[in-house]
Amino acid sequence: MSEFTSFEKFQQQVFELHGKPETQQAAYDLMTEAVPHFSDQGNLLYNWRYCAAALLGKTDLALQIMQEGLDAGFWWGEEILRNDDDLKSLQNLPEFNRLVEISEARRQAAQAASKPIMLTLPPPEDVSPPLPTLLSLHGNFSNAQDSVEYWKSAVDQGWLIALPQSSQLTMTDRFVWNDLKLGVEEIKAHYQELSERHPVDSTKVVVGGFSKGGEMAIWLALKEVIPMAGFIAVNPGGPFIQEIENWQPLLEESQSLSSLRGFFLVGENDGSIENIKALHEMLNSYGLTCDLLVAPEIGHEFPADFDQILAKALEFVTGNNNS
């Protein structure tokens, strides 16, 4: 029996087992065993379980799990259901198509009502304004609330933390930054609102992000979308990370690279580590001062000592370090 100490650790176990014929049954068993332990992650667990069942060739079980998920009130966008290689064996089945139609109708209704939101965590009242400000962007298939625990330690260091949440839905209560233009407009509006409500120190604004949020943080810095000192990218991922030559035009267009700083944090087992290292070198070669920390023994996740790393990263990006 597994010990479910955290959803993050469980997720890493799943990623290690899922998609490999020799461990696929173990992946499915682990997911099923985890259901009562992570009731707040039902949407992901249903999704992972019907994918795992499909890979095992258990078509009836996969469809049953999808139906149970829909009955429980969850949904998954048609793009996910149609493009997931795990579900190839289901694509031509009438019952699968029926379930996809139900699920996509729910997504469209939810998307029509979806609005960008922003959570804020103010520093202690004895911190004198103006306030250094950290905008923290969630990864894809996540949300602002789930991100709070990772970034909240900066509050005790006197930082105002804002956690924007994309309006782009992909499954129940899970959001993505896939529409870059829309994401940029929402973040600009969030920053404007934040500046009107709080005494933001515009010289000490840092944008941090995990995975796709990390890629967004880098992009926002290079495009100078809002005033910022620089970025903190934790295991950045996305199309620009997969094809790092896409950064070249942005670097050539930017007029203020020397005034920015960046901090990369990547797990040594993250699948994009070599591209992230190459991007780190590329940015430095263009005059944007960057640091890179490789966290040992982890993959695409936050390290256990992220609180300490975040404190050092914020010092580095705002130029307060003495190294």
Contacts in CASP RR format, 6 or more apart in sequence:
PFRMAT RR
TARGET T0000
AUTHOR 0000-0000-0000
METHOD contacts of the structure
MODEL  1
MSEFTSFEKFQQQVFELHGKPETQQAAYDLMTEAVPHFSDQGNLLYNWRY
CAAALLGKTDLALQIMQEGLDAGFWWGEEILRNDDDLKSLQNLPEFNRLV
EISEARRQAAQAASKPIMLTLPPPEDVSPPLPTLLSLHGNFSNAQDSVEY
WKSAVDQGWLIALPQSSQLTMTDRFVWNDLKLGVEEIKAHYQELSERHPV
DSTKVVVGGFSKGGEMAIWLALKEVIPMAGFIAVNPGGPFIQEIENWQPL
LEESQSLSSLRGFFLVGENDGSIENIKALHEMLNSYGLTCDLLVAPEIGH
EFPADFDQILAKALEFVTGNNNS
1 33 0 8 1.000
2 10 0 8 1.000
2 13 0 8 1.000
2 30 0 8 1.000
2 33 0 8 1.000
2 34 0 8 1.000
4 10 0 8 1.000
4 34 0 8 1.000
4 37 0 8 1.000
4 38 0 8 1.000
7 38 0 8 1.000
7 41 0 8 1.000
8 301 0 8 1.000
8 302 0 8 1.000
10 30 0 8 1.000
10 34 0 8 1.000
10 37 0 8 1.000
10 38 0 8 1.000
11 301 0 8 1.000
12 298 0 8 1.000
12 299 0 8 1.000
12 300 0 8 1.000
12 301 0 8 1.000
13 30 0 8 1.000
14 27 0 8 1.000
14 30 0 8 1.000
14 31 0 8 1.000
14 48 0 8 1.000
15 300 0 8 1.000
16 23 0 8 1.000
17 23 0 8 1.000
17 24 0 8 1.000
17 26 0 8 1.000
17 27 0 8 1.000
17 30 0 8 1.000
18 24 0 8 1.000
18 27 0 8 1.000
18 48 0 8 1.000
18 51 0 8 1.000
18 52 0 8 1.000
18 55 0 8 1.000
19 27 0 8 1.000
19 55 0 8 1.000
19 86 0 8 1.000
20 27 0 8 1.000
24 52 0 8 1.000
24 55 0 8 1.000
24 56 0 8 1.000
25 56 0 8 1.000
27 52 0 8 1.000
28 49 0 8 1.000
28 52 0 8 1.000
28 53 0 8 1.000
28 56 0 8 1.000
31 45 0 8 1.000
31 48 0 8 1.000
31 49 0 8 1.000
31 52 0 8 1.000
32 49 0 8 1.000
34 45 0 8 1.000
35 42 0 8 1.000
35 45 0 8 1.000
35 49 0 8 1.000
38 45 0 8 1.000
42 72 0 8 1.000
42 74 0 8 1.000
43 74 0 8 1.000
43 76 0 8 1.000
43 171 0 8 1.000
43 172 0 8 1.000
43 173 0 8 1.000
43 174 0 8 1.000
44 141 0 8 1.000
44 171 0 8 1.000
44 174 0 8 1.000
46 65 0 8 1.000
46 66 0 8 1.000
46 68 0 8 1.000
46 69 0 8 1.000
46 72 0 8 1.000
46 74 0 8 1.000
47 76 0 8 1.000
47 80 0 8 1.000
47 171 0 8 1.000
49 65 0 8 1.000
50 62 0 8 1.000
50 63 0 8 1.000
50 65 0 8 1.000
50 66 0 8 1.000
50 87 0 8 1.000
51 62 0 8 1.000
51 84 0 8 1.000
51 86 0 8 1.000
51 87 0 8 1.000
52 86 0 8 1.000
53 59 0 8 1.000
53 61 0 8 1.000
53 62 0 8 1.000
53 65 0 8 1.000
54 62 0 8 1.000
54 86 0 8 1.000
54 87 0 8 1.000
54 88 0 8 1.000
54 89 0 8 1.000
54 90 0 8 1.000
55 86 0 8 1.000
57 89 0 8 1.000
59 89 0 8 1.000
59 90 0 8 1.000
59 93 0 8 1.000
62 87 0 8 1.000
62 90 0 8 1.000
63 90 0 8 1.000
63 93 0 8 1.000
63 95 0 8 1.000
63 96 0 8 1.000
63 99 0 8 1.000
66 96 0 8 1.000
66 99 0 8 1.000
66 103 0 8 1.000
67 99 0 8 1.000
70 99 0 8 1.000
70 102 0 8 1.000
70 103 0 8 1.000
70 106 0 8 1.000
73 106 0 8 1.000
73 172 0 8 1.000
74 171 0 8 1.000
74 172 0 8 1.000
75 102 0 8 1.000
75 103 0 8 1.000
75 104 0 8 1.000
75 106 0 8 1.000
75 107 0 8 1.000
75 110 0 8 1.000
75 171 0 8 1.000
75 172 0 8 1.000
76 103 0 8 1.000
76 107 0 8 1.000
76 170 0 8 1.000
76 171 0 8 1.000
76 172 0 8 1.000
77 103 0 8 1.000
77 104 0 8 1.000
77 107 0 8 1.000
77 170 0 8 1.000
77 171 0 8 1.000
78 100 0 8 1.000
78 103 0 8 1.000
78 104 0 8 1.000
78 107 0 8 1.000
79 170 0 8 1.000
80 170 0 8 1.000
80 171 0 8 1.000
81 87 0 8 1.000
81 100 0 8 1.000
81 103 0 8 1.000
81 104 0 8 1.000
82 91 0 8 1.000
82 100 0 8 1.000
87 96 0 8 1.000
90 96 0 8 1.000
107 169 0 8 1.000
107 170 0 8 1.000
107 171 0 8 1.000
110 169 0 8 1.000
110 172 0 8 1.000
111 168 0 8 1.000
111 169 0 8 1.000
114 167 0 8 1.000
114 168 0 8 1.000
114 169 0 8 1.000
115 167 0 8 1.000
116 164 0 8 1.000
116 165 0 8 1.000
116 166 0 8 1.000
116 167 0 8 1.000
116 183 0 8 1.000
116 186 0 8 1.000
116 189 0 8 1.000
116 190 0 8 1.000
117 144 0 8 1.000
117 164 0 8 1.000
117 165 0 8 1.000
118 144 0 8 1.000
118 162 0 8 1.000
118 163 0 8 1.000
118 164 0 8 1.000
118 165 0 8 1.000
118 190 0 8 1.000
118 193 0 8 1.000
118 194 0 8 1.000
119 144 0 8 1.000
119 145 0 8 1.000
119 148 0 8 1.000
119 162 0 8 1.000
119 163 0 8 1.000
119 165 0 8 1.000
120 160 0 8 1.000
120 161 0 8 1.000
120 162 0 8 1.000
120 163 0 8 1.000
120 194 0 8 1.000
120 197 0 8 1.000
120 198 0 8 1.000
121 148 0 8 1.000
121 152 0 8 1.000
121 155 0 8 1.000
121 160 0 8 1.000
121 161 0 8 1.000
121 162 0 8 1.000
121 163 0 8 1.000
122 155 0 8 1.000
122 160 0 8 1.000
122 198 0 8 1.000
123 131 0 8 1.000
123 155 0 8 1.000
123 156 0 8 1.000
123 157 0 8 1.000
123 158 0 8 1.000
123 159 0 8 1.000
123 160 0 8 1.000
124 155 0 8 1.000
124 156 0 8 1.000
124 158 0 8 1.000
127 158 0 8 1.000
129 199 0 8 1.000
129 201 0 8 1.000
130 199 0 8 1.000
130 200 0 8 1.000
130 201 0 8 1.000
130 202 0 8 1.000
130 204 0 8 1.000
131 158 0 8 1.000
131 159 0 8 1.000
131 160 0 8 1.000
131 198 0 8 1.000
131 199 0 8 1.000
131 200 0 8 1.000
131 201 0 8 1.000
132 158 0 8 1.000
132 159 0 8 1.000
132 160 0 8 1.000
132 201 0 8 1.000
132 204 0 8 1.000
132 205 0 8 1.000
132 206 0 8 1.000
132 314 0 8 1.000
132 318 0 8 1.000
133 159 0 8 1.000
133 160 0 8 1.000
133 161 0 8 1.000
133 162 0 8 1.000
133 194 0 8 1.000
133 198 0 8 1.000
133 200 0 8 1.000
133 201 0 8 1.000
133 204 0 8 1.000
133 205 0 8 1.000
133 206 0 8 1.000
134 151 0 8 1.000
134 154 0 8 1.000
134 159 0 8 1.000
134 160 0 8 1.000
134 161 0 8 1.000
134 162 0 8 1.000
134 205 0 8 1.000
134 206 0 8 1.000
134 207 0 8 1.000
134 208 0 8 1.000
134 314 0 8 1.000
135 162 0 8 1.000
135 163 0 8 1.000
135 164 0 8 1.000
135 187 0 8 1.000
135 190 0 8 1.000
135 191 0 8 1.000
135 194 0 8 1.000
135 205 0 8 1.000
135 206 0 8 1.000
135 207 0 8 1.000
135 208 0 8 1.000
136 147 0 8 1.000
136 150 0 8 1.000
136 151 0 8 1.000
136 161 0 8 1.000
136 162 0 8 1.000
136 163 0 8 1.000
136 207 0 8 1.000
136 208 0 8 1.000
136 209 0 8 1.000
137 147 0 8 1.000
137 163 0 8 1.000
137 164 0 8 1.000
137 177 0 8 1.000
137 187 0 8 1.000
137 207 0 8 1.000
137 208 0 8 1.000
137 209 0 8 1.000
137 210 0 8 1.000
137 213 0 8 1.000
137 214 0 8 1.000
137 216 0 8 1.000
137 217 0 8 1.000
138 144 0 8 1.000
138 146 0 8 1.000
138 147 0 8 1.000
138 163 0 8 1.000
138 165 0 8 1.000
138 166 0 8 1.000
138 175 0 8 1.000
138 209 0 8 1.000
138 210 0 8 1.000
138 213 0 8 1.000
139 147 0 8 1.000
139 176 0 8 1.000
139 177 0 8 1.000
139 209 0 8 1.000
139 210 0 8 1.000
139 211 0 8 1.000
139 212 0 8 1.000
139 213 0 8 1.000
139 214 0 8 1.000
140 170 0 8 1.000
140 175 0 8 1.000
140 176 0 8 1.000
140 177 0 8 1.000
140 178 0 8 1.000
140 211 0 8 1.000
140 212 0 8 1.000
140 213 0 8 1.000
141 170 0 8 1.000
141 171 0 8 1.000
141 174 0 8 1.000
141 175 0 8 1.000
141 176 0 8 1.000
142 174 0 8 1.000
142 175 0 8 1.000
142 210 0 8 1.000
143 165 0 8 1.000
143 173 0 8 1.000
143 174 0 8 1.000
143 175 0 8 1.000
144 163 0 8 1.000
144 164 0 8 1.000
144 165 0 8 1.000
145 163 0 8 1.000
147 163 0 8 1.000
147 210 0 8 1.000
148 163 0 8 1.000
150 210 0 8 1.000
150 302 0 8 1.000
150 306 0 8 1.000
151 161 0 8 1.000
151 163 0 8 1.000
151 208 0 8 1.000
151 310 0 8 1.000
152 161 0 8 1.000
153 306 0 8 1.000
153 307 0 8 1.000
153 310 0 8 1.000
153 311 0 8 1.000
154 161 0 8 1.000
154 310 0 8 1.000
154 311 0 8 1.000
154 314 0 8 1.000
155 161 0 8 1.000
157 311 0 8 1.000
157 314 0 8 1.000
159 314 0 8 1.000
160 194 0 8 1.000
160 198 0 8 1.000
160 200 0 8 1.000
162 190 0 8 1.000
162 194 0 8 1.000
164 186 0 8 1.000
164 187 0 8 1.000
164 190 0 8 1.000
165 175 0 8 1.000
166 175 0 8 1.000
166 176 0 8 1.000
166 177 0 8 1.000
166 182 0 8 1.000
166 183 0 8 1.000
166 186 0 8 1.000
167 175 0 8 1.000
167 182 0 8 1.000
167 186 0 8 1.000
168 175 0 8 1.000
168 176 0 8 1.000
168 177 0 8 1.000
168 178 0 8 1.000
168 179 0 8 1.000
168 182 0 8 1.000
168 183 0 8 1.000
169 175 0 8 1.000
169 176 0 8 1.000
170 176 0 8 1.000
170 178 0 8 1.000
176 212 0 8 1.000
177 183 0 8 1.000
177 212 0 8 1.000
177 213 0 8 1.000
177 215 0 8 1.000
177 216 0 8 1.000
178 212 0 8 1.000
180 216 0 8 1.000
180 219 0 8 1.000
183 216 0 8 1.000
184 220 0 8 1.000
184 223 0 8 1.000
184 225 0 8 1.000
187 216 0 8 1.000
187 220 0 8 1.000
187 225 0 8 1.000
187 226 0 8 1.000
188 225 0 8 1.000
188 226 0 8 1.000
191 205 0 8 1.000
191 226 0 8 1.000
194 200 0 8 1.000
195 202 0 8 1.000
202 227 0 8 1.000
203 227 0 8 1.000
203 229 0 8 1.000
204 229 0 8 1.000
204 318 0 8 1.000
205 226 0 8 1.000
205 227 0 8 1.000
205 228 0 8 1.000
205 229 0 8 1.000
205 230 0 8 1.000
206 228 0 8 1.000
206 229 0 8 1.000
206 230 0 8 1.000
206 231 0 8 1.000
206 232 0 8 1.000
206 314 0 8 1.000
206 317 0 8 1.000
206 318 0 8 1.000
207 216 0 8 1.000
207 217 0 8 1.000
207 220 0 8 1.000
207 221 0 8 1.000
207 226 0 8 1.000
207 228 0 8 1.000
207 230 0 8 1.000
207 231 0 8 1.000
207 232 0 8 1.000
208 214 0 8 1.000
208 217 0 8 1.000
208 231 0 8 1.000
208 232 0 8 1.000
208 233 0 8 1.000
208 234 0 8 1.000
209 216 0 8 1.000
209 217 0 8 1.000
209 231 0 8 1.000
209 232 0 8 1.000
209 233 0 8 1.000
209 234 0 8 1.000
209 236 0 8 1.000
210 234 0 8 1.000
210 235 0 8 1.000
210 302 0 8 1.000
211 234 0 8 1.000
211 235 0 8 1.000
211 236 0 8 1.000
211 237 0 8 1.000
211 238 0 8 1.000
211 300 0 8 1.000
212 236 0 8 1.000
212 237 0 8 1.000
212 238 0 8 1.000
213 236 0 8 1.000
213 237 0 8 1.000
214 231 0 8 1.000
214 233 0 8 1.000
214 234 0 8 1.000
214 235 0 8 1.000
214 236 0 8 1.000
214 237 0 8 1.000
215 233 0 8 1.000
215 236 0 8 1.000
215 237 0 8 1.000
215 238 0 8 1.000
215 239 0 8 1.000
215 240 0 8 1.000
215 241 0 8 1.000
217 231 0 8 1.000
217 232 0 8 1.000
217 233 0 8 1.000
217 236 0 8 1.000
218 231 0 8 1.000
218 233 0 8 1.000
218 236 0 8 1.000
218 240 0 8 1.000
218 247 0 8 1.000
218 279 0 8 1.000
219 240 0 8 1.000
219 250 0 8 1.000
220 226 0 8 1.000
220 228 0 8 1.000
220 231 0 8 1.000
221 228 0 8 1.000
221 230 0 8 1.000
221 231 0 8 1.000
221 260 0 8 1.000
221 262 0 8 1.000
222 247 0 8 1.000
222 250 0 8 1.000
222 251 0 8 1.000
222 254 0 8 1.000
222 257 0 8 1.000
222 260 0 8 1.000
223 250 0 8 1.000
223 254 0 8 1.000
224 254 0 8 1.000
224 255 0 8 1.000
224 256 0 8 1.000
228 260 0 8 1.000
229 260 0 8 1.000
229 261 0 8 1.000
229 317 0 8 1.000
229 318 0 8 1.000
229 319 0 8 1.000
230 260 0 8 1.000
230 261 0 8 1.000
230 262 0 8 1.000
230 317 0 8 1.000
231 260 0 8 1.000
231 262 0 8 1.000
231 263 0 8 1.000
231 317 0 8 1.000
232 262 0 8 1.000
232 263 0 8 1.000
232 265 0 8 1.000
232 310 0 8 1.000
232 313 0 8 1.000
232 314 0 8 1.000
232 317 0 8 1.000
233 262 0 8 1.000
233 263 0 8 1.000
233 264 0 8 1.000
233 265 0 8 1.000
233 276 0 8 1.000
234 265 0 8 1.000
234 266 0 8 1.000
234 302 0 8 1.000
234 306 0 8 1.000
235 265 0 8 1.000
235 266 0 8 1.000
235 267 0 8 1.000
235 270 0 8 1.000
235 272 0 8 1.000
235 276 0 8 1.000
235 299 0 8 1.000
235 300 0 8 1.000
235 301 0 8 1.000
236 264 0 8 1.000
236 266 0 8 1.000
236 272 0 8 1.000
236 276 0 8 1.000
236 279 0 8 1.000
237 272 0 8 1.000
239 246 0 8 1.000
240 246 0 8 1.000
240 247 0 8 1.000
241 272 0 8 1.000
241 275 0 8 1.000
241 276 0 8 1.000
241 279 0 8 1.000
242 272 0 8 1.000
242 275 0 8 1.000
244 275 0 8 1.000
244 278 0 8 1.000
244 279 0 8 1.000
244 282 0 8 1.000
247 279 0 8 1.000
247 282 0 8 1.000
247 283 0 8 1.000
251 257 0 8 1.000
251 282 0 8 1.000
251 283 0 8 1.000
251 286 0 8 1.000
251 288 0 8 1.000
254 286 0 8 1.000
257 283 0 8 1.000
257 286 0 8 1.000
257 287 0 8 1.000
257 288 0 8 1.000
258 287 0 8 1.000
258 288 0 8 1.000
258 289 0 8 1.000
260 288 0 8 1.000
260 289 0 8 1.000
261 288 0 8 1.000
261 289 0 8 1.000
261 290 0 8 1.000
261 291 0 8 1.000
261 316 0 8 1.000
261 317 0 8 1.000
261 318 0 8 1.000
261 319 0 8 1.000
262 283 0 8 1.000
262 288 0 8 1.000
262 289 0 8 1.000
262 290 0 8 1.000
262 291 0 8 1.000
262 316 0 8 1.000
262 317 0 8 1.000
263 290 0 8 1.000
263 291 0 8 1.000
263 292 0 8 1.000
263 293 0 8 1.000
263 313 0 8 1.000
263 316 0 8 1.000
263 317 0 8 1.000
264 276 0 8 1.000
264 279 0 8 1.000
264 280 0 8 1.000
264 290 0 8 1.000
264 291 0 8 1.000
264 292 0 8 1.000
264 293 0 8 1.000
265 293 0 8 1.000
265 295 0 8 1.000
265 303 0 8 1.000
265 306 0 8 1.000
265 309 0 8 1.000
265 313 0 8 1.000
266 272 0 8 1.000
266 273 0 8 1.000
266 276 0 8 1.000
266 277 0 8 1.000
266 292 0 8 1.000
266 293 0 8 1.000
266 294 0 8 1.000
266 295 0 8 1.000
267 273 0 8 1.000
267 294 0 8 1.000
267 295 0 8 1.000
267 296 0 8 1.000
267 298 0 8 1.000
267 299 0 8 1.000
267 300 0 8 1.000
267 301 0 8 1.000
267 303 0 8 1.000
268 294 0 8 1.000
268 295 0 8 1.000
268 296 0 8 1.000
268 297 0 8 1.000
268 298 0 8 1.000
268 299 0 8 1.000
269 297 0 8 1.000
269 298 0 8 1.000
269 299 0 8 1.000
270 276 0 8 1.000
270 298 0 8 1.000
270 299 0 8 1.000
270 300 0 8 1.000
271 299 0 8 1.000
271 300 0 8 1.000
273 294 0 8 1.000
276 292 0 8 1.000
277 292 0 8 1.000
280 290 0 8 1.000
280 292 0 8 1.000
283 290 0 8 1.000
284 290 0 8 1.000
291 313 0 8 1.000
291 316 0 8 1.000
293 309 0 8 1.000
293 313 0 8 1.000
295 303 0 8 1.000
295 309 0 8 1.000
303 309 0 8 1.000
312 321 0 8 1.000
314 320 0 8 1.000
315 321 0 8 1.000
316 323 0 8 1.000
END
